[in-house]
Amino acid sequence: MKPTIPLGLFELKEEMKQRKHQRMTIKMRSFMKRIGQKRRTELMVATVNKHLKRLKVRAYSSTGTQWHRLKMEEWVTFSFQEVEHSPHLIQVRTSDLPFQLYVHQEEALRRLDETPMPFSGILSIPTGGGKTVVAVHWLLKEGVNKGRKVLWLTHRHDLLDQAFSAIRTLATNDLVKKGKAISCRLISSDETHESVKAIQSTDQIVIGTNQSIVGQLSLLQENWLKANEDILIVVDEAHHAVSETYEHILTTVSKKSNSTILGLTATPFRTLEEERGLLKKRFSDDIVYKLDVATLIARGILAEPFFKELKTGVKKLPTLSVADIQHIHTADRLPPKVEHYLTIHQARNALIVKEYRSHKHVYGKTLVFAMNRKHAILLTRQFIEAGISADYFISGEEKKEEVLKRFKDNELDVLINVNMLTEGTDLPDVQTVFLARPTSSAILMTQMIGRAMRGVEAGGTASAQIVHFHDEWPETISWITPNELYQDEAAEMKQRFVENQRVPLTISIVDKWYKSLPKEEAEAHRFVETIPVGVYSFIDPSQRQSIDILVYEHLVTAYESWLANMVVVEKHEVAAMLNRTAKSYFREKRHTFGFHEQDLAALYHYFSQTKTKPTLRWLKDRDKVDITRLAEEITQRRLYGEKKKHFIDTHWNEEQSFIAVYFGFNKLEFRKRLELELIRLEEPELFSRVE
């Protein structure tokens, strides 16, 4: 069929729907070919504009030149969104922040506020914990609001858009008191971004890739920075800061200006030993704030992820050219021939459906990410044929709202979608994500996984199943796998199904346990008895502080019985009620280790404010600090002398063990307690009076 203007524009719009940002940038020569035109006459331009208006599509260029005046080798962008006359200007809204920060984000901001400027430090918050929000909140309040310029550096194009989006979301007069707009430039080689040449001295924020900035660094300084000017520099994914380009940028800018540098990372110093030293040298003030993923899970902010990778058996893929591979890496888009091949691959689609049907009781409410519209329709058909209630969701289609409502109302078990990530759709109770499409973008992978990663405190679920369907690809393609995003943050998270709702020990829990247990009282019991079995972890609704109440085995029944019968009383009756609770539920146990009246008050206060009873989260890693078990093993294996010392040293130095943390890294205290446990095993009668 010969291409025409209406047909070409319609196909272009359909292709835009498939894209992550719902926009498309192509050369003018390609655009003219798509609509079957060779010359730009007044009639042709008028016809194109008429159809663009009807399709609600806008054509524009990053330079501001009208589309029909662009040269054949220049780029034109098509988008559904209304593009501002000055796309680099962000309007400051007169409103409060659009959402409530989590406690750990507030803690991080307090720590940043307490750190004197200038500094060079790291903010470490796990994937899904909102480190970008913290950084943007800080740079708007302490940077833009106080007249400091901001330079945001990253190594990938997609991270630029993410940072810009976060700035636009948080740009309210709650953080920026002066001015009605923020001038923000995006600098990269991407056609939709600008070059360093476009930067003006009045720009307040520059977000750029290190590759684009380093080549024109002198121009950046000349046009944008004044001598001794205050500047905040954010380095996204801080472990890249050891590279030559980053080092050159940071050193050069810091020589001319008063630079405060904040590095963002999910896991600090996870690189090679040699690079760790370089990172500590670059970020001389070390870690400003750090939180581990286990703490976010324990607090219920993140669901605990369980990963499963299934090999699809797809090996004989269509041949990929060098250009195809480059396109995959730059655009995160499969060549049409490969996408079509995987879309109609019967065995691959059958495996996806079979996996859900076989484990439906585990997966529950599931979101499937398909490659394109055709793939979504084919999968939906196969799910329905297998007796599973399913439908597909395609952005821009009329029935999408109806389908979404059915999924939210639990009328559908499975929802297959292509580009829901751009919809801002809230689906907090999704239990499982099926990744049936490959991606080379860590951002996209994080967003897909994030659909199931919302924890109980965030209105989601306790656990999340992440199922990845893996095809055999050439080694030259760097696909992102889901467990890559979390393997360094939580090495103890194995690829398994949910068996219970146990949560991992965290450093903060171990530290609190150590400080709360009197030494003499602890030594009167077998060590294993002094290890908490669980924790009530919640956020105080009025103080906005995280609360972790450690629960020991001898107190579990009393706590659970009281919570089961808890009711709200009048304010003047609270003290008397708590006193009765201690006497009637805990009785003589209120005089034992681990019982604190303030814990009862905290639990009641949370219930009275939220009408929700905290769930006891059982700790699953107690064996990591169980010295009794170590003593039993030494006795059973009859270890003495050097063998005994080697055994003890191995457990003391073990990276995944919390023993060293518990004893405050005091090995002498650890050895004393271990010897006490050995004596208890050898001569238990010595302890009969105590126990």
N, C-alpha and C positions, 0 to 999 in steps of 0.2 A: 504494500500500500504506500502510495506517495505521501510523504510528510506534508502536513498543512499547518497553518498557524493554530487553529483550534485544537487539532489532535496533538501537535507537538507540546503545546502548553499544558494540556490535560495530562499527558504522560509525564511531563516534568513535575506537575503537582503530585501525582501518585508516587513518583520516586522520592519526592521531598518527605512524604509521610513516613517513609521507611527509615529516614535518617534520624539520628539521635537528637540533633538540634532543630530538626524540621526546617532546614534550610539547605541550599545547594549553591555551590560556586563553580562556574565553568567559564571557559574562554568564550568570547563573543563569536569566534569562528564556529565553535561547536554548537552554540545556541542557534545561530543562523541556519546551520545544517539541520538541526532538529525540527525547525519550523518550515523547512523547505524554501528558504529565501537566500538570495545572493546579494541583493542590494537593499539599502535602507531608504525607501521612498517615504514621503510624508504619509501616503495612504497606508503603507505597511506599518509604520510606527503607530499611527492612530488605531489600526486594527489590533495590534499587539496590546496596546494600552487598554483598549476596550475589553479584551478577553482577560487580561490580568486583573482588571477591576472586578469582572464577573466572578473570577475564581478566587478573589480575595488574596491575591499574591502580589507582592511588591518586588520590583527589580531595582537594585541600587549597586553602587560601587563603594569601596572603602575610601576612595579619594573624593567622593562627593559628586563626581561627574555623572550626568544623566546617562542611562544605559545605552541609549541610541547614539550617543556621541563617543562611545568608547572605541578604541582601535580593535582590530580583529584579534590581536594577541593579548589584549587586556582582559581582566576578569570581571564578570558580572555575577552578583549574588541574588538569589531568589529566596524569599522568606514569607511565611504566613504572618509573622509578627510585624507590628507597626515599628518602623525604625525612626528614631528621633532625628531631627535635623542635625543635631550634633551628637552622634552616637556615643561619644566619650564622656558626655555629661550625665551624672547621676543625680536625680532630684532628691533633695533631703525632705522626707515626709514629716509632717507635723503629727506625730503619734508616738505611742509607747513602742517598745520593742515588740516585734510580731510574735514572740514566743518567750516562755519562761526558761531561763538557763538552768541546767542541771547543777546540783551542788558542786560536783567536781569542777565544772566550768567556772563557777563563782570562786572556788578555792584557787584555781589557777590564776584568775584575774587578780585576786588579792595578793598572791605571791608575786605577780608581775609588778603590781603597784608598790609593793614593799621593797623591790629591788632597785637601788639607786641607778639612775642613768648617768653616763652611758654604760651599758653592759654588753656582753656577748655570751648568750646562754641558749639553752635548749628547752623547748616545751615538748614533752613526750606524753602523748595521749593515744591510745590504741585506735585502730581503724574502727569507725563507727562511733567514736566517743566525742566527736565534734571539736577537734583541735583547730580546724579552719575558722569556726565560729568564734573561738576564744581569741585567735590571732586578729581577726577582723574587728571584733569588739574593742580590743586593745589599741589597734592602729587608728581606729576612728576617734576614740576618746582621747588617747594620749598623743596621737599624731596629728591628724587633720584638725581636730578640735583646738589644738594648742599651736597651730601654725607650723608644725613640723611636716616636711615632705616624707613620702613613703615610697620605698622601692621594694617591690615584691618580685623575687627571683624564683624561677622554676626551670625545669629542663624539658617539659612537655607542653605542647599546645593546649591539650584538654584541661590541664591544671590552671591555665590562665583563665579560661572561661569559668571554671569552678570558683576561683577566687573573686572574679568580677561579679558573679551572681551572688556570692555571699555578701560582698560589699553593698550591692544594690539592695539586698534584703534588709540589712541592718542600718542602712542610711536613714536614720530618724533624728529628730532634734533632741531626742533623749541622750544621744551620744555626741552629735555635732550641733553645738549651740549657735555657732556663727555661720552665716551663709545659707543660701537656698539650694545650692548645687555643688557637687564635687566633680572636679575635672580629673578624669581617670583615663589613661592611655594603655592600650593593649599592644605590646610590641613583640612581633614574631614574624617568621617567614610565611605564616598562613595567610591566604588571600584575604581573609576577613579581618585581619589585624593590620596594624600600621608599622612603619619603620621608625627608627630613632629620629630621623629627620623631621617627623611630624610633631615631636615633643616641643612644647612651649614652656617658657619660664614660669607661667601661671599654673601649669598642671600640678595638682596636689599629689596624685598617686600615679606611679608608673608600674605596670605589671608586665614583665617581659621574660623571655627565655634567655638563659645565659649565652646561648650561641648568637642570638641577635644583638644582645647588648655589648658583648665583648668586642665585636668587630668595629663598633662605633662608639667606644667608651669615651674618647676625647670629645666627641660631639655631644654626648650626653652631659658631660661635665660643663662644657662651654655654654650649652643652651639652657641647662636646667638647674645646675647646682651653683650656689654662691660659696665663696670661701668661708669656712667655719660655720656653715649653716647646719642646723640640727636636722638629722634624717633618721628615720626608722627603716631598717632593712629586714625583710622577712625572707628567709631561705626555706622554701617548701621542699620537703624530703631532704632534711639537713645532711644526711650521709653523703650526698653528692658534693657537699661544700669542699671536700678535699681535692677535687679536680682542679686542673690548672686554670681553666676558664673562670670558675667561681673564685678561686684564690686571687686571681688577677683583678677581678671586678671589686671584690670586697676590700682588698688592700688599697687599690687606687682610689676608690670612693672615700674610704676612711681617712686617707691622707689629707684630702681636701675638706672634708666635713666632720662634724661631730656625730659619729655613727653609733647607734644602738642596734645590735644585731640579734635577731631571734630566729633560731633554727627550729623548724617543725619536723617531728618524726613520730612514727608509731612505736619504734623500738630504738632507743639510743645505743650507739656503739655496737651494732650487730654485724659490723663488717670485719674485714681481716684485722689481725692484731696490729699490723703496721699502720692501717688507716685509723684505728682507734686513737693512737697517739696524735695523729694529725688533726683529728676531730677535736680532741681535748685542747690542742694548741689553738685551733681556730676559735672554739667556743670556750674561752679561758675562764668564764664564770660558771662553767659546768652546767648542770641541769637546774633550771629555775623551778620547774614543776614536773613531776613524773607520776603517772598512774598506770597500773598494769591492767590487762584485759580481764584477769581473774577477779579483780575488785569490781569492775563494771558489771560482771556477771553476778557476783555475790550480792551487789546492791540491786540487782534486777533491772538495770538500765539496758544491758544487752542480754539477749537470749544466749544460751550456751550452744555454739555451733557444733554439729556433728557432720563430718564430711564423708561422702561416698563417691568414688570415681568408678564409672562403668565404661569399659571399652566397648565401643559400638561394633567393632570388627570391620569398620570402613577403612580399607587400606589403599585400594586402587583409585585414588583421586585423579581427576583430570590434571594434565601437566601444567605446572605453573611457570610462567616466564619470570625473569628478573623484575620486570615492570609490575607484574601481578603481585609479587612478594613485597615490593616497595609500597604498592597501593594498600596492601593489607596493613602494613606497619603505620603508614601515615594517615589513612582514612578509616582504619578499622572496618573495612568493608571487603567482603569476599568478591572475587570476580564472578560475573553472572553465570558462567558455565559451571563453576564449582558450587555456587549457591543453589542452582537448579538441580545439580546432581544430588546434593545432600537433602534437598527439599523432598524429592520424590523417591528417596532411597527407602524401599519398603521395609527391609530388615531393621534399619535404624529406627524408623518410626514405630515399628512393632515392638522393639525393645523398650522404648520410652513408655509406651502404654502398658506393656507387661510388667515393668518395674513398679509402676504405681499400683496396678491391680493386685500384685503379689504382696505388697506391703501397705495396703490402704489404711490398715489400722494404725500404722506408725506415721504415715505421711499426712493424713488428714487433709486439711484445707491447703491446696497446692496451687502455686503460680508457676506456669511453664513459660519460659522465654524462647520463642520461636525465631526463625531467621527472617521470615517475610510473611506477607499476607497469605500466600498460597500454602506455605508450610503450616501456618496457624489453622487454616481451614481443613487441611488434610489430617492434622493431628486431632482436631476436634471431632471429625467424622469417625476416626478410629477409636477414640475414647468412648464415644457414644455407642458404637458397635460392640464394645467390650462391656457394656452395661454400666458405664460410669457417667454420672451427670456432669457435663462439660459444655463450655461454649468458648468462643474467641472474642477478644477485645482488640479492635483496631482503631487507633486514633483517627478522628475525622469522620468516622462512619456514624450514621444516624442511630443505629441500635445500641451504641456503646453504653449509654447511660442506663438503659434497661438491663443490659447484661451485667453491668457493674453492680446494680442494685440486687440482682438475683444472687450474685456471688457474696455480697455483704450480708444478705439475709440468709445465707447458708443453704440456698436452693441448689447451688452448684458446688461440687467437690473440687473441680479443676477449672481454672481459667487460663486459657492460652493467649498470650499477648505478644506483640512485636515491639512496640515503643511506648509502653505505659510509663516509663521512667520520667518522661517529660510532662506527664499529666498532673503531677502534684497530688495524685490520688492517695487517700489515706486508707490503708488496709492493715491495721495493726495485728489482726488475729491470724495472719498467714503463718502456717506452721512449717511449710516446706517450699523450697524453690528448686525447680528442675531447670538446669542450664543446658538447653538443647541447641544453643548457638555458641560458636566460639567467639572470643574477643581478644584483641591485643591491648585493650585499654584497661588499666588498673582502676580508673575512675568508673567505667561502666561495670566492671566486675563488682566493685564495691557497692554500687547502686543496686545491682541485681540481688546480691547477697543481702543487702540492707533491707530488702522487702520482707525478710523473715527474721531479721536480727533484733527487732525491738523487744526489749525485756518486759517483765511483768510491771515494773514501776513506770515504764513508759507506755503502758496500755497494751503491751503485746503478750508474748508467750514465754514460758520458762526455757524452752529449748527450740532449736531451729535445725531442720534437716536440709543440708545442701547437697544436692545430687548433680554430679557433673558427668555429662556424656562425652567421652573422649574419643576423638578420631585419630587415626595415624597420619600425621603430617610430616613434611620434610623438616629436618632439624633447623633449617634456616629461618623458620617462622617462630617468633617468640610469643606464643599464646600465653595468656594469663590463666592460671588455674586458681580455684577458690582458696585452697588451703595455703597457697603462697602468701596470701594476705594476712594469715593468722599464725603460720607455723613458727615464726620467730617470737610472736607475742605470747603464745601459750603452747609451749612444746608438749605439755601434758595432754592436750586435746587430741585424742586418737580418733581414727576414722571408725566410728562405731555407731550403733543405734542408741536411742535413749533407753536406759534401763530404769533410771530413777531420776529424781530431781536433786541429786547431790551436787554441791558446788565445791570448787577447789579451795584449798587453803590459800590465803594471800599473806603477803608480808605484813600488812596492817593488822590482820587478825592475829598472826603469830606474835607480833610486837605487843598487842594489847593483852594477849594471854600471858605473856612473860611478865608484864608489869603488874597485872592484877592479882597474881597468885603469890601469897606470902611464902617465902622460902621454907621456913620451918614447917608450915602446914603442908606444903607440897611434898616434902621429904617423908612425911608421916604416912604417905600412901604410895602404892605402886604407881610408877610414872604413867602407865597407860590410863590409870583412872583419873589423872589430872589433865588429860587431853580433852578439849571440848568435843562433843559429838555433833554439834550443830551451831547455827547462829541465826538470830532474828536480825535481819538486815533491812533497814528502811530509812526513809528520809523524813526528818521532823518537819511537819507542814508549816509550822510557825517560825522556827529558827532557821529553816533551810540548811540543816546540817545532817550529815549522814550518821546514823546510829547503828552500831554493831553490838548486839548483846550475845555474849558467849554463853552457851548452854552445856552443862556437864551431865553425864549420864544419870547421876543420882537426882537431878532436878527436872528431867524431861517430863515425867508424868505430872508433876505438880504444875509446871508451866502450861502444858497442853490442856489439863483439866480446867484450870482457871480461865484460859482463853476461850474454851468451849462454852463456858457459862458467863462470860463477861457481858455486862450491861452498862449503859451510861447512867451515871447518877448526877444529882445536883452538885454544883461546884463546892458548896460548903460541906458535902458529905464525902468528898474524894479522899481526904486524909484518913478518915475513919475506915472507909472501905478498903484502902490499901493496907491498913494495919490489920484488919480482919483477914484479908487475903493471905498475908504473911503467916498468920497464926493458924488458919484453918486449912490452907492448901499446902503450905511448906512445912508447918509444924517445926519439929526439931531440926529440919534441914536448913532452916533460916540461919542457923548458927554455924553452917559448914562453908567451906570454900566455894566460891563461885556465885553465892547469893548476895545480891545488893538491892536494897530497897529502891534505889533510884532507877533500877532497871524496870521494876514493876510500874513506877510512875511514868517512865518513858513509853512503855507498851500501852498503858491506859490512855495516855495523852494522844498517842497516834490513833488509837481506835476511836476515841471521842471526837477527834477532828475529821477523820476520813471515813468512819463507819466500816472500816476494813480491818480484819484481824491479820496481823503479820503471819507469814508462813515460816515454820521452822525449816531452814535449809540445812540438810545434813551434809557434814563435811566428808569428802570422799578420799582425802589424802592424809588421814591421821597416821598411817603407817610411816609417813615420811619423817615424823618426829617421835616415833615410838621407841624410846630407849629400852623399854622392857623387852621388846622383841629382839633388839640387838644383843642384850645381855643373855637372853635365852639361846640365841644362835651361837654366841661365843662359848657358852656352857656345853651345848649339844655337840659342837664341832671340836671341843677341847682345844681351844686356841690359847697359846701361851707365847710369851716373849715377842720375837719379831713378827710372827704370824698374827698375833693378837693386835700388835701396834699397826701393822699394815691394814688389817680389817677395819680398825677404828678410824685410821686416817682416810681410808677410802670413803667411808660414810660421812666423815666430817667435811671433806672437800667436794663431795658430790654436788654437781651444779643444781640438780633438781631438788635437793634436800633443804628443809627449812631448819635443820638442827642448829646450824651455825647462827642463823638469824635469831632463833629462840634464846640461845645463850649469849646473845649480844656479842657474838664472835669471840667469846672468852672460852678458849679451849680447856683451860684448867677447870672451870666450873662444869663443863661438859664431862670431863674425865672423872671428876669427883662424883657426879650424879650417876654415871654409868657404873662406877665401882660400888656405889650404894645398892644399885639394882642387882649386881652380881652377888653381893653379900646377902641380899634378901633371898635370892635363889638358893644359895649355899646353906644359909642358916636362918630359915624363916622364923624359928622360935624367938630370935632376938627382937623381932618386930611384933610379936603377938600382943604385948602390952599396949603398944602404940595404936594398933589397929583395933 
